[in-house]
């Protein structure tokens, strides 16, 4: 705040320059290879076309995109909701911070539990926590509980749920075609950012004197993620049966 909002773009430009130099100096030079390599643009589009023929990849990307849209919708709308509840600029960050902190907790628990339970149970639990958190926040708002705590505390379940969901979903996305892990990560990252932008844009289409409209938007994206996850698990289960 002291340096002004323009300082964000200066910091991003500096970080991008550092990343460019690190990539330039650190990545291997494929031009030194003795074998003839196809043109990079043709190879890139061929890898994307290959991934597009994988239904599981499409569903993984849809799941990650809708998860991101849910979270970005929260980030975009939370300052307006909390402001309507009388929270000043200094306090808004503390309430918003509770959700990313819960996400970190979810990530930590996932790293210790996923080896015992497997990816699918962790993802199902994560989706259940996400829907429960958003539904509880929306239910409290509809019941007239208009307070910062009634808004922020239920969404800690969303943070933990996303911590359970995102790591195995990302792992599944890049492991479907191991040779194209980089391309898969690039597509997934692009779609996540695009749907996050869509989520932030939709917040501006509605008023936010309370948490109801924001809760409905978040619930819509979360339900889309649940549908994608259900189709994904059904596809994986069918493939496993056919493999037997």
C-alpha positions in Angstrom: 0.0 0.0 0.0 2.9 2.4 0.8 4.4 1.9 -2.7 1.2 2.1 -4.6 -0.6 -0.5 -6.7 1.7 0.1 -9.6 4.5 -1.5 -7.6 2.9 -4.9 -8.2 3.6 -4.7 -11.9 7.2 -3.6 -11.3 7.8 -6.5 -9.0 6.2 -8.9 -11.5 8.5 -7.5 -14.3 11.6 -8.0 -12.1 10.6 -11.5 -11.2 9.9 -12.3 -14.9 13.3 -11.0 -15.9 15.0 -13.1 -13.2 13.1 -16.1 -14.4 14.0 -15.5 -18.0 17.7 -15.2 -17.2 17.5 -18.4 -15.0 15.8 -20.3 -17.8 18.3 -18.9 -20.4 21.3 -20.0 -18.4 19.9 -23.2 -16.8 17.9 -25.0 -19.4 19.8 -27.4 -21.7 20.6 -26.4 -25.3 18.8 -28.9 -27.6 20.5 -27.4 -30.6 23.6 -29.3 -29.6 21.9 -32.6 -30.1 23.1 -34.8 -32.9 19.7 -36.0 -34.0 17.5 -33.9 -36.2 14.7 -32.3 -34.1 11.3 -31.2 -35.6 10.5 -27.6 -35.6 9.5 -26.5 -32.1 6.2 -25.1 -33.2 5.2 -28.2 -35.0 6.3 -30.4 -32.1 4.3 -28.2 -29.6 1.1 -28.4 -31.5 1.6 -32.2 -32.0 1.9 -32.6 -28.3 -1.2 -30.6 -27.6 -3.2 -32.6 -30.2 -2.0 -35.8 -28.5 -3.2 -34.6 -25.1 -6.6 -33.5 -26.6 -7.2 -37.1 -27.5 -7.1 -38.1 -23.9 -10.5 -37.8 -22.3 -9.0 -38.2 -18.8 -6.7 -35.2 -19.5 -9.6 -33.1 -20.5 -11.5 -33.9 -17.3 -8.4 -33.3 -15.1 -8.0 -29.9 -16.7 -11.7 -29.1 -16.3 -11.5 -30.1 -12.6 -8.4 -28.0 -12.0 -9.9 -25.0 -13.9 -13.2 -25.1 -11.9 -11.3 -25.4 -8.6 -9.2 -22.4 -9.5 -12.3 -20.5 -10.6 -13.9 -21.2 -7.2 -10.9 -19.8 -5.4 -10.4 -16.8 -7.6 -14.1 -15.9 -7.2 -13.5 -15.9 -3.5 -10.4 -13.7 -3.8 -12.3 -11.2 -6.1 -15.5 -11.0 -4.0 -14.2 -11.4 -0.5 -13.0 -7.7 -0.1 -16.5 -6.4 -1.2 -18.3 -8.8 1.2 -16.1 -8.1 4.1 -16.2 -4.4 3.4 -20.0 -4.6 3.5 -19.7 -6.3 6.9 -17.7 -3.3 8.2 -14.2 -4.7 7.9 -11.6 -2.1 7.0 -8.8 -2.4 4.5 -6.3 -3.5 7.2 -8.6 -6.4 8.4 -9.7 -7.7 5.1 -6.3 -9.4 4.5 -6.4 -11.3 7.8 -9.8 -12.8 6.9 -8.8 -13.7 3.4 -5.5 -15.2 4.6 -7.4 -17.9 6.6 -8.3 -19.7 3.3 -4.8 -19.9 1.9 -3.5 -21.0 5.3 -6.1 -23.8 5.4 -4.9 -24.7 1.9 -1.4 -25.1 3.2 -2.7 -27.3 6.0 -4.6 -29.4 3.4 -1.4 -29.8 1.3 0.6 -30.9 4.3 -2.0 -33.5 5.3 -2.2 -34.7 1.7 1.6 -35.3 1.6 1.3 -37.6 4.7 -2.0 -39.4 3.9 -2.1 -39.9 0.1 0.4 -42.8 0.3 -2.0 -44.7 2.6 -5.3 -43.8 1.1 -4.5 -43.2 -2.6 -5.4 -40.3 -4.9 -9.1 -41.0 -5.4 -10.2 -41.0 -1.7 -8.2 -37.8 -1.1 -9.8 -36.1 -4.0 -13.3 -37.3 -3.0 -12.7 -36.0 0.6 -11.4 -32.7 -0.8 -14.4 -32.2 -3.0 -16.7 -33.0 -0.1 -15.0 -30.4 2.1 -15.1 -27.8 -0.6 -18.8 -28.2 -1.2 -19.5 -28.3 2.5 -17.5 -25.1 3.1 -19.2 -23.2 0.4 -22.6 -24.5 1.2 -22.2 -23.7 4.9 -21.1 -20.1 4.1 -24.0 -19.7 1.8 -26.5 -21.2 4.2 -25.4 -18.9 7.0 -25.7 -15.9 4.8 -29.2 -17.0 3.7 -30.1 -17.5 7.4 -29.1 -13.9 8.2 -25.7 -14.5 9.8 -24.0 -11.5 8.2 -20.7 -11.3 9.9 -17.0 -11.7 8.9 -16.6 -14.9 10.9 -19.7 -16.5 9.4 -18.2 -15.7 6.0 -14.5 -16.7 6.5 -14.6 -19.6 8.9 -16.7 -22.0 6.8 -14.4 -21.3 3.8 -11.5 -22.7 5.7 -13.1 -26.0 4.8 -12.7 -25.0 1.2 -9.1 -24.2 1.7 -8.4 -27.6 3.3 -10.5 -29.3 0.6 -8.5 -27.7 -2.2 -5.3 -28.8 -0.4 -6.6 -32.4 -0.7 -7.8 -31.9 -4.3 -5.1 -30.0 -6.2 -1.9 -32.1 -5.6 -3.4 -35.4 -6.8 -5.2 -33.7 -9.6 -2.0 -32.0 -10.8 -0.1 -35.3 -10.5 -2.8 -37.1 -12.5 -2.7 -34.4 -15.2 1.0 -34.6 -15.9 1.3 -38.4 -15.5 -1.2 -39.5 -18.1 1.4 -39.1 -20.9 4.7 -38.9 -19.1 6.6 -37.8 -22.3 4.3 -34.8 -22.5 4.4 -33.8 -18.9 5.6 -30.3 -19.7 2.9 -29.7 -22.3 0.3 -31.0 -19.9 1.4 -28.7 -17.2 1.4 -25.7 -19.6 -2.2 -26.4 -20.8 -3.5 -27.0 -17.3 -1.8 -23.8 -16.0 -3.2 -21.8 -18.8 -6.7 -23.1 -18.4 -6.5 -22.5 -14.6 -5.6 -18.9 -15.1 -8.2 -18.3 -17.8 -11.0 -19.8 -15.7 -9.7 -17.9 -12.7 -10.1 -14.7 -14.7 -13.6 -15.8 -15.6 -14.4 -16.3 -12.0 -13.1 -12.8 -11.1 -15.0 -11.3 -14.0 -18.3 -12.8 -12.9 -18.0 -11.4 -9.5 -18.2 -7.9 -11.0 -21.5 -8.7 -12.6 -23.4 -8.7 -9.3 -23.8 -6.6 -6.2 -22.3 -7.9 -3.0 -23.9 -6.3 0.0 -23.6 -9.7 1.6 -22.2 -13.1 0.9 -25.3 -14.6 -0.9 -24.4 -13.7 -4.5 -20.7 -14.6 -4.0 -21.7 -17.9 -2.4 -23.9 -18.8 -5.3 -21.2 -18.1 -7.8 -18.7 -20.1 -5.8 -21.1 -23.0 -5.4 -21.8 -23.0 -9.2 -18.1 -23.3 -10.0 -17.6 -25.9 -7.2 -20.5 -28.0 -8.6 -18.9 -27.9 -12.1 -15.7 -29.2 -10.5 -17.6 -32.0 -8.8 -19.2 -33.0 -12.1 -15.9 -33.1 -13.8 -14.4 -35.2 -10.9 -17.3 -37.6 -11.0 -16.9 -38.2 -14.8 -13.2 -38.6 -14.3 -13.5 -41.2 -11.6 -16.1 -43.1 -13.7 -13.8 -43.0 -16.7 -10.8 -44.2 -14.6 -12.9 -47.0 -13.1 -14.2 -48.2 -16.5 -10.6 -48.2 -17.9 -9.4 -50.2 -14.9 -12.2 -52.8 -15.5 -11.4 -53.0 -19.2 -7.7 -53.5 -18.3 -8.5 -56.5 -16.3 
